[in-house]
Amino acid sequence: REYFSIFTVTMRIPGLLVCILILALGPAAATRNPAAELNENDLWRQTFEVVWTTVKDKHFDPTFGGVDWDAVKARYAPRVGAAASEAELYKLLQQMLAELGQSHFNIYPPASAPAAEAEREAPTGDAGIEITIDGKLALVTRIEKGSPAERAGIKAGFIIEQINDTSVETILERFKPGLSAESMADVYRIREVESRITGRAGSRVKLVYLDAQDRRQSAELLREPWRGEFSAPFANMPPQRIEFESRRLESGVGYIRFNIFMPSMMERIRTAIRSYSDAPGLIIDLRGNPGGLGAMSSGMAGLLCSTQGSLGRMQMRTGFMNFAVYPQSNPYTGAVGILIDRRSASTSEVFAAGMQELGRAVVVGEPSAGAALPSIFTKLPTGAMFQFAMADFKTPKGALIEGRGVVPDLIVKPDRESLLRGRDNQLEAALAALGKSKREAAK
């Protein structure tokens, strides 16, 4: 059997950060049987068959989005025997899944499965830089306080031109995410560039960048492990890096930002929202948030809505699951703004889209990732993990998020000049929108 709950988490594999909406929590349907004494070729063919058949039987769309899945098998099955290594097998399977052109279809080799012990023994290091892609440019949008990048003098608004010996332009030209939807391809490009900046803790990365005066500079940064907080383990998931920020802005508006929907976050979010009961407005910043526990979207909405409703539903091949909103006691009734960007995905999209269609929040920023497919993990005969989507998500009005993303009420892209001046033009736009909403409500 496969056990699952609505959940989204981030997993790093080379060049990719993946969002997962549903995670298998129990024994998988396809587990390796040591007594089977399969030879390598038989094992690989069995693995291929499990992947192809699972999609065939469980994909939420029996037409596979117009893809002839039988013809796909005919093309890829003969190539299994020609694979020179298990790594090549996984690459072949990933290529086959990419034919669907959808998110949440991935193969994770055994060595890439997340484990708390592995993170402690050989932690990933980073430089504290977040970027967005603007054409062929990597624009720095945020620098982590106390990070190697901050100590080196790198600031938001700078442009990364080169990582080690490879230009950003070359990285983007070579990287082909294999996705038909441009919204999803954007976030994969961003993560591809950021993955070049991260690496083993203790290693170094050389960056060539343009500063505020467009002078070409370089810096060699020592990648450091995450020194912040980790979430508590959830089911079979290891602790995740978490960031949480709550403060009152000068206008008195409440501001809440968190980086992932994890169960341990919920009490902080609830307390923060309650603390702003007298605030003239509330902004929830989901920029860069790849998702989390799906049920949290409904719980958060209940803290902000005074009437019962729905954020949307998961549509499976047979049946559906509703993201119901039940008002909690003394919900916040002031104006609400939600900030999103191209890296906002999965549960972030469920929450933003649902609140937008309920008319309860104004959404500001950039269109989101468009990666909102509920999915399941199952173990393959080789020991690798196979993630596959088994449902689609539709908003209350029936709009699809996958491949389209959430379109903000007010589209505002990061502005380099504002970033260089230490300003957040997207946050400023959200504050202005809340002020306008409040004035209109008073008429």
Salt bridges, closest charged atoms under 4 A:
GLU2 OE1 - LYS58 NZ 3.16
GLU49 OE2 - LYS73 NZ 3.07
ASP70 OD1 - LYS56 NZ 3.29
GLU99 OE1 - ARG75 NH2 3.05
GLU119 OE2 - ARG241 NH2 3.79
ASP126 OD2 - ARG241 NH1 2.91
GLU130 OE2 - ARG142 NH1 3.21
GLU130 OE1 - ARG343 NH2 2.74
GLU161 OE1 - ARG216 NE 2.63
GLU169 OE2 - LYS136 NZ 3.56
GLU182 OE2 - ARG189 NH1 2.70
ASP186 OD1 - ARG189 NH1 3.12
ASP186 OD2 - ARG342 NH1 3.66
GLU192 OE2 - ARG196 NH2 3.22
GLU194 OE1 - ARG191 NH1 2.82
GLU194 OE2 - ARG343 NH1 3.02
ASP211 OD2 - ARG215 NE 2.85
ASP214 OD1 - ARG416 NH1 2.91
GLU220 OE2 - ARG204 NE 3.86
GLU224 OE2 - ARG151 NH2 2.43
GLU224 OE1 - ARG227 NE 3.94
GLU229 OE2 - ARG268 NH2 2.27
GLU243 OE1 - ARG142 NH2 3.26
GLU243 OE1 - ARG257 NH2 3.03
GLU245 OE2 - ARG247 NE 2.60
GLU245 OE1 - ARG257 NE 3.46
GLU267 OE1 - ARG270 NH1 2.69
ASP278 OD1 - ARG248 NH2 2.50
ASP285 OD2 - ARG287 NH2 2.78
GLU366 OE2 - ARG342 NE 3.49
ASP424 OD2 - ARG287 NH2 2.70
GLU428 OE1 - ARG423 NH2 2.81
